[in-house]
């Protein structure tokens, strides 16, 4: 999330439809790893194409991805088993 640009969890919640049935969560270790891999490939391509300024910016995003990203997942729904009586 980027609070300096006005992007907070609350802003994100307001932008989601009321009946979306999702929740906003922190990233787990696997999520961070996947982001680092994906963004790392993009970072490499930026460097490879001599876009150093953009690559530097992205390197900072990658370094702080744990605090800059969230994940949106379906709400946990508890399903009660039907009675067999």
N, CA, C and O of each residue as an XYZ file, in Angstrom:
340
protein
N       0.846     -1.158      0.000
C       0.000      0.000      0.000
C       0.900      1.232      0.000
O       1.973      1.227      0.603
N       0.471      2.249     -0.656
C       1.266      3.464     -0.755
C       0.474      4.622     -0.157
O      -0.272      5.309     -0.854
N       0.650      4.822      1.139
C      -0.102      5.861      1.834
C       0.234      7.255      1.317
O      -0.610      8.150      1.363
N       1.469      7.452      0.821
C       1.846      8.773      0.298
C       1.008      9.144     -0.927
O       0.854     10.324     -1.242
N       0.469      8.140     -1.615
C      -0.385      8.389     -2.772
C      -1.857      8.208     -2.427
O      -2.711      8.186     -3.314
N      -2.152      8.079     -1.135
C      -3.540      7.926     -0.711
C      -4.089      6.520     -0.867
O      -5.300      6.316     -0.786
N      -3.220      5.556     -1.088
C      -3.678      4.178     -1.257
C      -3.491      3.432      0.060
O      -2.383      3.027      0.413
N      -4.577      3.265      0.763
C      -4.566      2.569      2.049
C      -5.528      1.402      1.973
O      -6.275      1.257      1.005
N      -5.505      0.575      2.999
C      -6.453     -0.548      3.035
C      -7.889     -0.038      3.039
O      -8.765     -0.614      2.394
N      -8.120      1.042      3.767
C      -9.477      1.592      3.836
C      -9.951      2.063      2.470
O     -11.097      1.819      2.091
N      -9.080      2.737      1.728
C      -9.425      3.173      0.374
C      -9.714      1.962     -0.499
O     -10.676      1.962     -1.267
N      -8.895      0.942     -0.386
C      -9.095     -0.277     -1.171
C     -10.420     -0.939     -0.809
O     -11.149     -1.389     -1.693
N     -10.739     -1.003      0.491
C     -12.020     -1.582      0.920
C     -13.200     -0.821      0.319
O     -14.176     -1.429     -0.119
N     -13.111      0.496      0.300
C     -14.208      1.298     -0.260
C     -14.372      1.075     -1.754
O     -15.473      1.219     -2.287
N     -13.295      0.727     -2.428
C     -13.365      0.517     -3.883
C     -13.922     -0.850     -4.258
O     -14.334     -1.067     -5.398
N     -13.932     -1.773     -3.296
C     -14.482     -3.104     -3.564
C     -16.006     -3.049     -3.475
O     -16.554     -2.336     -2.634
N     -16.679     -3.787     -4.322
C     -18.141     -3.849     -4.262
C     -18.572     -4.410     -2.913
O     -17.910     -5.285     -2.355
N     -19.692     -3.896     -2.391
C     -20.165     -4.320     -1.071
C     -20.363     -5.827     -0.976
O     -20.077     -6.422      0.063
N     -20.835     -6.436     -2.018
C     -21.084     -7.876     -1.999
C     -19.962     -8.690     -2.607
O     -20.185     -9.824     -3.030
N     -18.761     -8.137     -2.661
C     -17.647     -8.813     -3.341
C     -17.294    -10.147     -2.691
O     -16.813    -11.054     -3.371
N     -17.524    -10.281     -1.396
C     -17.216    -11.550     -0.732
C     -15.733    -11.845     -0.664
O     -15.319    -13.000     -0.763
N     -14.927    -10.796     -0.494
C     -13.483    -10.973     -0.402
C     -12.962    -10.270      0.842
O     -13.636     -9.421      1.425
N     -11.755    -10.640      1.232
C     -11.094     -9.957      2.339
C      -9.680     -9.601      1.921
O      -9.084    -10.240      1.053
N      -9.156     -8.555      2.569
C      -7.814     -8.074      2.290
C      -6.899     -8.638      3.365
O      -7.163     -8.489      4.558
N      -5.827     -9.283      2.936
C      -4.885     -9.905      3.874
C      -3.458     -9.446      3.601
O      -3.133     -8.966      2.516
N      -2.617     -9.610      4.623
C      -1.181     -9.410      4.440
C      -0.636    -10.543      3.587
O      -1.232    -11.617      3.506
N       0.490    -10.295      2.960
C       1.146    -11.338      2.176
C       1.760    -12.381      3.099
O       2.212    -12.067      4.200
N       1.769    -13.610      2.640
C       2.476    -14.691      3.328
C       3.837    -14.843      2.649
O       4.080    -14.266      1.589
N       4.707    -15.612      3.262
C       6.067    -15.775      2.719
C       6.064    -16.240      1.269
O       6.842    -15.739      0.458
N       5.205    -17.185      0.937
C       5.137    -17.685     -0.436
C       4.704    -16.580     -1.398
O       5.193    -16.509     -2.526
N       3.786    -15.718     -0.953
C       3.342    -14.599     -1.788
C       4.509    -13.652     -2.063
O       4.690    -13.197     -3.193
N       5.295    -13.358     -1.038
C       6.446    -12.470     -1.183
C       7.439    -13.077     -2.170
O       7.959    -12.380     -3.042
N       7.699    -14.364     -2.031
C       8.623    -15.054     -2.934
C       8.136    -14.975     -4.372
O       8.919    -14.686     -5.277
N       6.848    -15.228     -4.591
C       6.296    -15.176     -5.948
C       6.393    -13.775     -6.539
O       6.718    -13.619     -7.716
N       6.114    -12.754     -5.730
C       6.247    -11.370     -6.202
C       7.685    -11.040     -6.556
O       7.954    -10.416     -7.583
N       8.613    -11.462     -5.699
C      10.027    -11.191     -5.965
C      10.482    -11.854     -7.261
O      11.257    -11.267     -8.016
N      10.014    -13.055     -7.525
C      10.369    -13.751     -8.768
C       9.786    -13.011     -9.970
O      10.498    -12.723    -10.932
N       8.508    -12.710     -9.912
C       7.839    -12.042    -11.027
C       8.433    -10.661    -11.298
O       8.785    -10.340    -12.433
N       8.541     -9.853    -10.253
C       9.079     -8.507    -10.431
C      10.577     -8.537    -10.739
O      11.092     -7.642    -11.410
N      11.273     -9.560    -10.253
C      12.695     -9.711    -10.560
C      12.933     -9.921    -12.046
O      13.909     -9.413    -12.598
N      12.047    -10.667    -12.698
C      12.162    -10.871    -14.148
C      11.960     -9.554    -14.891
O      12.663     -9.257    -15.857
N      10.990     -8.770    -14.424
C      10.746     -7.463    -15.030
C      11.947     -6.543    -14.794
O      12.359     -5.812    -15.696
N      12.499     -6.579    -13.596
C      13.679     -5.777    -13.258
C      14.841     -6.114    -14.196
O      15.517     -5.221    -14.707
N      15.060     -7.389    -14.412
C      16.122     -7.831    -15.317
C      15.909     -7.252    -16.717
O      16.851     -6.752    -17.333
N      14.687     -7.318    -17.213
C      14.397     -6.811    -18.552
C      14.592     -5.304    -18.630
O      15.059     -4.795    -19.648
N      14.244     -4.589    -17.576
C      14.489     -3.146    -17.565
C      15.979     -2.855    -17.655
O      16.400     -1.992    -18.425
N      16.773     -3.567    -16.877
C      18.218     -3.377    -16.930
C      18.774     -3.745    -18.301
O      19.621     -3.046    -18.857
N      18.276     -4.855    -18.829
C      18.733     -5.352    -20.132
C      18.451     -4.345    -21.250
O      19.181     -4.292    -22.240
N      17.400     -3.552    -21.090
C      17.044     -2.571    -22.120
C      17.480     -1.148    -21.741
O      16.937     -0.164    -22.244
N      18.475     -1.061    -20.838
C      19.074      0.209    -20.428
C      18.061      1.204    -19.835
O      18.166      2.409    -20.064
N      17.108      0.704    -19.094
C      16.137      1.563    -18.403
C      16.491      1.580    -16.913
O      15.734      1.102    -16.069
N      17.648      2.139    -16.625
C      18.196      2.084    -15.266
C      17.324      2.796    -14.236
O      17.143      2.291    -13.129
N      16.785      3.959    -14.586
C      15.966      4.710    -13.632
C      14.730      3.899    -13.227
O      14.387      3.824    -12.048
N      14.076      3.303    -14.206
C      12.907      2.477    -13.931
C      13.295      1.242    -13.139
O      12.569      0.818    -12.240
N      14.446      0.664    -13.478
C      14.926     -0.527    -12.767
C      15.234     -0.199    -11.311
O      14.953     -1.003    -10.422
N      15.809      0.974    -11.061
C      16.082      1.391     -9.680
C      14.787      1.550     -8.896
O      14.686      1.119     -7.747
N      13.789      2.182     -9.535
C      12.494      2.355     -8.880
C      11.900      0.987     -8.539
O      11.415      0.766     -7.429
N      11.946      0.079     -9.509
C      11.381     -1.250     -9.289
C      12.150     -2.014     -8.220
O      11.552     -2.777     -7.462
N      13.446     -1.825     -8.147
C      14.238     -2.491     -7.104
C      13.753     -2.063     -5.720
O      13.711     -2.879     -4.799
N      13.390     -0.797     -5.570
C      12.843     -0.322     -4.295
C      11.474     -0.935     -4.012
O      11.162     -1.262     -2.867
N      10.673     -1.086     -5.039
C       9.363     -1.731     -4.875
C       9.561     -3.179     -4.424
O       8.886     -3.647     -3.507
N      10.477     -3.874     -5.065
C      10.742     -5.271     -4.714
C      11.224     -5.372     -3.271
O      10.789     -6.253     -2.530
N      12.114     -4.480     -2.875
C      12.657     -4.517     -1.515
C      11.570     -4.288     -0.469
O      11.666     -4.805      0.644
N      10.550     -3.527     -0.811
C       9.485     -3.246      0.154
C       8.172     -3.910     -0.175
O       7.125     -3.478      0.309
N       8.199     -4.955     -0.990
C       6.939     -5.545     -1.456
C       6.068     -6.074     -0.318
O       4.843     -6.100     -0.442
N       6.675     -6.490      0.778
C       5.892     -6.995      1.909
C       4.943     -5.914      2.449
O       3.850     -6.223      2.924
N       5.368     -4.651      2.371
C       4.558     -3.558      2.886
C       3.770     -2.824      1.804
O       2.872     -2.044      2.118
N       4.093     -3.063      0.544
C       3.445     -2.334     -0.551
C       2.303     -3.105     -1.187
O       1.478     -2.528     -1.896
N       2.251     -4.403     -0.936
C       1.229     -5.231     -1.566
C       0.382     -5.918     -0.510
O       0.832     -6.175      0.607
N      -0.836     -6.206     -0.881
C      -1.731     -7.037     -0.077
C      -2.306     -8.081     -1.024
O      -2.122     -8.006     -2.239
N      -2.990     -9.035     -0.460
C      -3.677     -9.968     -1.341
C      -5.161     -9.935     -1.005
O      -5.561     -9.762      0.146
N      -5.949    -10.103     -2.035
C      -7.398    -10.103     -1.887
C      -7.859    -11.516     -2.201
O      -7.628    -12.039     -3.291
N      -8.516    -12.121     -1.220
C      -8.919    -13.522     -1.340
C     -10.396    -13.660     -0.987
O     -10.952    -12.795     -0.311
N     -11.033    -14.733     -1.435
C     -12.426    -14.959     -1.049
C     -12.547    -15.049      0.471
O     -11.658    -15.559      1.153
N     -13.667    -14.541      0.985
C     -13.908    -14.637      2.424
C     -13.986    -16.098      2.824
O     -14.415    -16.958      2.056
N     -13.564    -16.344      4.029
C     -13.698    -17.703      4.565
C     -15.156    -17.921      4.929
O     -15.745    -17.161      5.697
N     -15.709    -18.948      4.377
C     -17.106    -19.265      4.651
C     -17.145    -20.597      5.379
O     -16.586    -21.590      4.914
N     -17.803    -20.606      6.511
C     -17.954    -21.846      7.266
C     -19.257    -22.483      6.831
O     -20.333    -21.906      6.991
N     -19.146    -23.674      6.282
C     -20.327    -24.393      5.822
C     -20.679    -25.430      6.869
O     -19.878    -26.301      7.208
N     -21.890    -25.315      7.368
C     -22.355    -26.275      8.363
C     -22.854    -27.519      7.639
O     -23.631    -27.414      6.690
N     -22.415    -28.692      8.078
C     -22.891    -29.908      7.422
C     -24.389    -30.088      7.653
O     -24.918    -29.733      8.707
N     -25.051    -30.640      6.660
C     -26.479    -30.910      6.793
C     -26.684    -32.081      7.742
O     -25.871    -33.002      7.817
N     -27.750    -32.017      8.432
C     -28.086    -33.102      9.355
C     -28.408    -34.368      8.563
O     -29.047    -34.317      7.512
N     -27.963    -35.469      9.075
C     -28.245    -36.749      8.412
C     -29.433    -37.444      9.059
O     -29.734    -38.592      8.731
N     -30.106    -36.766      9.969
C     -31.253    -37.397     10.658
C     -32.481    -37.372      9.810
O     -33.531    -37.857     10.231
